[in-house]
Amino acid sequence: MAFSEDELYGEEVLDFVKTAASYCKTLEEADQIKIKDLVDRMHKLLPRLYYTATALPDIDSHYEDLGQKFVTEDDYEHIRNKLLMKLGQYDAFEEVFDNDRVEFEDSVGESISEDLTDIYQDIKDFILLFEIGSNEIMIEALWECRQSFESFWGQKVTNVMRPLHGLRYSDEELEDNTFNKKDNTRINARDTRDWIIQRRQEDYRNE
């Protein structure tokens, strides 16, 4: 179906873009956030991200696959390791993986940090493409993101909400693994990885 400029800049699209950008920013700054606050933010952001993705208009892609990915394997590991260091002992959880079985005695070890980073990878690529500002690229980015939501990261959102819900409403006092316990100051080296990703975006824009 035709996709108008009004729809491209409509409330549903802009609401998703805003939520996706907030999600990415939170993960990028995870080492600066106490674990209790990080869990609380994710617990609120993920349902919003899922809802706004379902509200995106249905569109057909009339352009060739952009094939442009800004988040590299190194970038992925950088974000995942930030989250893993932050979550520590709370990162691992078990998830039933065979939806066709009547009895669910089989489960597999899962990782909150990995699921959150899987979502981040697709969302961040979308945000950087959308920011380029070309209507054709923005429409294609929306189409790719919606397809990925339906086939991949939407399920990741539903999976990781269960352990996050458990942490959010646990009586246990969550211990922050990246704060110095003596003086409560954050141990954080200056990182420029996000600048590198932005540079890849600029190079793509100028091609």
C-alpha contacts under 8 A as a table, 3 or more apart, distances in Angstrom:
res1	aa1	res2	aa2	distance
1	M	58	D	7.90
1	M	59	I	5.90
1	M	60	D	5.84
2	A	59	I	7.19
2	A	60	D	7.60
3	F	7	E	6.58
3	F	8	L	7.26
3	F	59	I	6.39
3	F	139	I	7.98
4	S	7	E	5.28
4	S	8	L	6.39
5	E	8	L	4.87
5	E	9	Y	6.32
5	E	135	N	7.87
6	D	9	Y	5.40
6	D	10	G	5.67
7	E	10	G	4.60
7	E	11	E	7.97
7	E	13	V	7.42
7	E	57	P	7.58
8	L	13	V	6.42
8	L	135	N	7.98
8	L	138	M	7.94
8	L	139	I	7.21
9	Y	13	V	6.41
9	Y	14	L	6.35
10	G	13	V	5.62
10	G	14	L	6.22
11	E	14	L	5.21
11	E	15	D	5.84
12	E	15	D	5.25
12	E	16	F	6.38
12	E	52	T	6.86
12	E	55	A	6.13
12	E	56	L	5.76
12	E	57	P	7.52
13	V	16	F	5.23
13	V	17	V	6.20
13	V	52	T	7.96
13	V	56	L	5.92
13	V	57	P	7.73
14	L	17	V	4.96
14	L	18	K	6.05
15	D	18	K	5.23
15	D	19	T	6.21
15	D	52	T	6.58
16	F	19	T	5.13
16	F	20	A	5.95
16	F	49	L	6.75
16	F	52	T	4.97
16	F	53	A	6.20
16	F	56	L	7.56
17	V	20	A	5.11
17	V	21	A	6.05
17	V	127	I	6.99
18	K	21	A	5.21
18	K	22	S	6.23
19	T	22	S	5.11
19	T	23	Y	6.21
19	T	45	L	7.27
19	T	48	R	7.05
19	T	49	L	5.93
19	T	52	T	7.79
20	A	23	Y	5.07
20	A	24	C	6.30
20	A	49	L	6.48
20	A	123	I	6.30
20	A	124	K	7.79
20	A	127	I	7.32
21	A	24	C	5.20
21	A	25	K	6.12
21	A	124	K	7.66
21	A	127	I	6.73
22	S	25	K	5.13
22	S	26	T	6.14
23	Y	26	T	5.25
23	Y	27	L	6.49
23	Y	42	M	7.82
23	Y	45	L	6.60
23	Y	46	L	7.92
23	Y	120	Y	7.65
24	C	27	L	5.30
24	C	28	E	6.17
24	C	120	Y	6.09
24	C	123	I	7.34
24	C	124	K	6.39
25	K	28	E	5.06
25	K	29	E	6.21
26	T	29	E	5.22
26	T	30	A	5.96
26	T	38	L	7.84
26	T	41	R	7.97
27	L	30	A	4.89
27	L	79	I	6.92
27	L	83	L	7.48
27	L	120	Y	7.83
28	E	31	D	7.83
28	E	79	I	6.57
29	E	32	Q	5.43
29	E	33	I	6.81
30	A	33	I	5.26
30	A	34	K	7.96
30	A	38	L	6.93
30	A	82	K	6.51
30	A	83	L	6.42
30	A	86	K	7.33
31	D	34	K	7.74
31	D	82	K	6.05
31	D	83	L	7.42
31	D	86	K	6.56
31	D	178	T	7.01
31	D	188	N	7.28
32	Q	186	R	7.13
32	Q	188	N	7.85
33	I	37	D	6.41
33	I	38	L	5.98
34	K	37	D	5.39
34	K	38	L	6.14
34	K	86	K	7.98
34	K	176	D	6.06
35	I	38	L	4.90
35	I	39	V	6.07
35	I	86	K	6.38
35	I	87	L	6.66
35	I	174	L	6.85
35	I	175	E	7.18
35	I	176	D	5.45
35	I	177	N	7.99
36	K	39	V	5.36
36	K	40	D	6.26
36	K	168	R	7.71
36	K	174	L	6.21
36	K	176	D	7.79
37	D	40	D	4.97
37	D	41	R	6.10
38	L	41	R	5.16
38	L	42	M	6.18
39	V	42	M	5.20
39	V	43	H	5.95
39	V	164	L	6.43
39	V	167	L	7.25
39	V	168	R	6.33
40	D	43	H	5.04
40	D	44	K	6.40
40	D	168	R	6.30
41	R	44	K	5.23
41	R	45	L	5.90
42	M	45	L	4.95
42	M	46	L	5.70
42	M	164	L	7.63
43	H	46	L	6.04
43	H	47	P	7.30
43	H	161	M	6.92
43	H	164	L	6.25
43	H	165	H	6.65
43	H	168	R	7.31
44	K	47	P	6.24
44	K	48	R	6.79
45	L	48	R	5.15
45	L	49	L	6.01
46	L	49	L	4.94
46	L	50	Y	6.15
46	L	157	V	6.38
46	L	161	M	7.44
47	P	50	Y	5.08
47	P	51	Y	6.08
47	P	157	V	7.74
48	R	51	Y	5.10
48	R	52	T	6.06
49	L	52	T	5.36
49	L	53	A	6.13
50	Y	53	A	5.21
50	Y	54	T	6.40
50	Y	154	G	6.59
50	Y	157	V	7.02
51	Y	54	T	5.24
51	Y	55	A	6.42
52	T	55	A	4.99
52	T	56	L	6.57
53	A	56	L	5.44
53	A	146	R	6.94
53	A	149	F	7.34
56	L	146	R	7.63
59	I	143	W	6.53
60	D	143	W	6.98
61	S	64	E	7.89
61	S	139	I	7.60
61	S	140	E	6.17
61	S	143	W	6.28
63	Y	136	E	7.54
63	Y	140	E	6.81
65	D	140	E	7.58
66	L	137	I	7.69
66	L	140	E	7.31
66	L	141	A	8.00
69	K	72	T	7.33
69	K	125	D	5.90
70	F	124	K	7.91
70	F	125	D	5.68
70	F	128	L	7.60
70	F	197	I	6.19
70	F	200	R	6.42
70	F	201	Q	6.94
71	V	74	D	7.98
71	V	75	D	5.67
71	V	76	Y	6.55
71	V	121	Q	6.14
71	V	124	K	7.18
71	V	125	D	6.38
71	V	197	I	6.90
72	T	75	D	5.05
72	T	76	Y	6.19
73	E	76	Y	4.97
73	E	77	E	6.23
74	D	77	E	5.14
74	D	78	H	6.09
75	D	78	H	5.01
75	D	79	I	6.41
75	D	193	R	7.27
76	Y	79	I	5.43
76	Y	80	R	6.14
76	Y	117	T	6.67
76	Y	121	Q	6.75
77	E	80	R	4.95
77	E	81	N	5.83
78	H	81	N	5.32
78	H	82	K	6.31
79	I	82	K	5.13
79	I	83	L	6.43
79	I	117	T	6.56
80	R	83	L	5.20
80	R	84	L	6.03
80	R	113	S	5.52
80	R	114	E	6.05
80	R	116	L	7.89
80	R	117	T	5.68
81	N	84	L	4.85
81	N	85	M	5.94
81	N	113	S	7.72
82	K	85	M	5.35
82	K	86	K	6.24
83	L	86	K	4.98
83	L	87	L	5.95
83	L	113	S	5.27
84	L	87	L	5.20
84	L	88	G	5.68
84	L	91	D	6.51
84	L	113	S	5.55
85	M	88	G	5.38
85	M	177	N	6.57
85	M	178	T	6.74
86	K	176	D	6.61
86	K	177	N	5.45
86	K	178	T	5.85
87	L	90	Y	5.29
87	L	91	D	5.25
87	L	113	S	7.66
87	L	176	D	7.56
87	L	177	N	6.99
88	G	91	D	5.74
88	G	177	N	6.42
89	Q	92	A	7.03
90	Y	93	F	7.91
91	D	111	S	5.47
91	D	112	I	5.17
91	D	113	S	6.35
92	A	109	G	6.79
92	A	110	E	5.71
92	A	111	S	4.67
92	A	112	I	6.43
93	F	109	G	5.93
93	F	110	E	5.17
93	F	111	S	6.11
93	F	112	I	7.39
93	F	163	P	6.74
94	E	107	S	6.15
94	E	108	V	5.58
94	E	109	G	4.70
94	E	110	E	5.53
95	E	107	S	5.38
95	E	108	V	5.52
95	E	109	G	6.49
95	E	110	E	6.36
95	E	159	N	7.67
96	V	99	N	7.54
96	V	104	F	6.50
96	V	105	E	7.90
96	V	106	D	6.26
96	V	107	S	4.31
96	V	108	V	6.30
97	F	106	D	7.36
97	F	107	S	5.98
97	F	108	V	6.56
98	D	101	R	5.88
98	D	104	F	7.35
98	D	106	D	7.53
101	R	104	F	6.29
104	F	107	S	7.38
110	E	114	E	7.89
111	S	114	E	5.21
111	S	115	D	6.28
112	I	115	D	5.24
112	I	116	L	6.10
112	I	160	V	6.08
112	I	163	P	7.62
112	I	164	L	8.00
113	S	116	L	5.24
113	S	117	T	6.09
114	E	117	T	5.11
114	E	118	D	6.05
115	D	118	D	5.07
115	D	119	I	6.41
115	D	156	K	5.87
115	D	157	V	7.67
115	D	160	V	6.49
116	L	119	I	5.25
116	L	120	Y	6.18
116	L	156	K	7.68
116	L	157	V	7.82
116	L	160	V	7.50
117	T	120	Y	4.70
117	T	121	Q	6.07
118	D	121	Q	5.36
118	D	122	D	7.00
118	D	153	W	6.96
118	D	156	K	7.64
119	I	122	D	5.77
119	I	123	I	6.21
119	I	153	W	5.35
119	I	156	K	6.89
119	I	157	V	7.46
120	Y	123	I	5.03
120	Y	124	K	5.68
121	Q	124	K	5.44
121	Q	125	D	6.35
122	D	125	D	5.33
122	D	126	F	6.29
122	D	145	C	6.94
122	D	148	S	7.47
122	D	153	W	7.75
123	I	126	F	5.07
123	I	127	I	6.21
123	I	145	C	7.20
124	K	127	I	5.05
124	K	128	L	6.21
125	D	128	L	5.36
125	D	129	L	6.23
126	F	129	L	5.23
126	F	130	F	6.00
126	F	141	A	5.60
126	F	142	L	7.16
126	F	144	E	7.98
126	F	145	C	6.30
127	I	130	F	5.07
127	I	131	E	6.11
128	L	131	E	5.21
128	L	132	I	6.76
128	L	198	Q	7.77
128	L	201	Q	6.38
129	L	132	I	5.48
129	L	133	G	7.92
129	L	137	I	6.71
129	L	138	M	6.54
129	L	141	A	6.21
129	L	201	Q	7.49
130	F	133	G	6.11
130	F	134	S	7.86
130	F	137	I	6.89
130	F	138	M	4.71
130	F	141	A	6.34
130	F	142	L	7.84
131	E	138	M	7.79
132	I	137	I	7.58
132	I	138	M	7.61
132	I	201	Q	7.71
132	I	205	R	6.19
133	G	137	I	7.43
133	G	138	M	6.61
134	S	137	I	5.28
134	S	138	M	6.01
135	N	138	M	5.01
135	N	139	I	6.06
136	E	139	I	5.28
136	E	140	E	6.19
137	I	140	E	5.07
137	I	141	A	5.94
138	M	141	A	5.02
138	M	142	L	6.18
139	I	142	L	5.11
139	I	143	W	6.22
140	E	143	W	5.03
140	E	144	E	6.14
141	A	144	E	5.18
141	A	145	C	6.03
142	L	145	C	5.12
142	L	146	R	6.07
143	W	146	R	5.24
143	W	147	Q	6.18
144	E	147	Q	5.12
144	E	148	S	6.11
145	C	148	S	5.07
145	C	149	F	6.04
146	R	149	F	4.95
146	R	150	E	6.28
147	Q	150	E	5.26
147	Q	151	S	6.28
148	S	151	S	5.17
148	S	152	F	5.35
148	S	153	W	6.29
148	S	154	G	7.78
149	F	152	F	5.48
149	F	153	W	4.89
149	F	154	G	4.63
149	F	155	Q	7.73
150	E	153	W	7.23
150	E	154	G	5.91
150	E	155	Q	7.79
151	S	154	G	7.16
151	S	155	Q	7.62
152	F	155	Q	5.82
152	F	156	K	6.74
153	W	156	K	4.72
153	W	157	V	6.30
154	G	157	V	5.21
154	G	158	T	6.66
155	Q	158	T	5.18
155	Q	159	N	6.16
156	K	159	N	5.05
156	K	160	V	6.14
157	V	160	V	5.50
157	V	161	M	6.19
158	T	161	M	5.40
158	T	162	R	7.32
159	N	162	R	6.19
160	V	163	P	5.87
160	V	164	L	6.36
161	M	164	L	5.08
161	M	165	H	5.84
162	R	165	H	5.14
162	R	166	G	6.33
163	P	166	G	4.93
163	P	167	L	6.24
164	L	167	L	5.06
164	L	168	R	5.96
165	H	168	R	5.05
165	H	169	Y	6.26
166	G	169	Y	5.53
166	G	170	S	5.80
167	L	170	S	5.07
170	S	173	E	7.89
176	D	179	F	6.03
178	T	186	R	6.51
178	T	187	I	6.49
179	F	184	N	5.60
179	F	185	T	5.77
179	F	186	R	4.76
179	F	187	I	6.27
180	N	183	D	5.93
180	N	184	N	4.91
180	N	185	T	5.49
180	N	186	R	6.21
180	N	187	I	6.77
181	K	184	N	5.26
181	K	185	T	7.89
191	D	194	D	7.74
192	T	195	W	5.31
192	T	196	I	6.72
193	R	196	I	5.13
193	R	197	I	6.56
194	D	197	I	5.12
194	D	198	Q	6.26
195	W	198	Q	5.04
195	W	199	R	6.18
196	I	199	R	4.98
196	I	200	R	6.42
197	I	200	R	5.15
197	I	201	Q	6.48
198	Q	201	Q	4.98
198	Q	202	E	6.33
199	R	202	E	4.97
199	R	203	D	6.17
200	R	203	D	5.09
200	R	204	Y	6.24
201	Q	204	Y	5.14
201	Q	205	R	6.16
202	E	205	R	4.99
202	E	206	N	6.23
203	D	206	N	5.25
203	D	207	E	6.36
204	Y	207	E	5.29
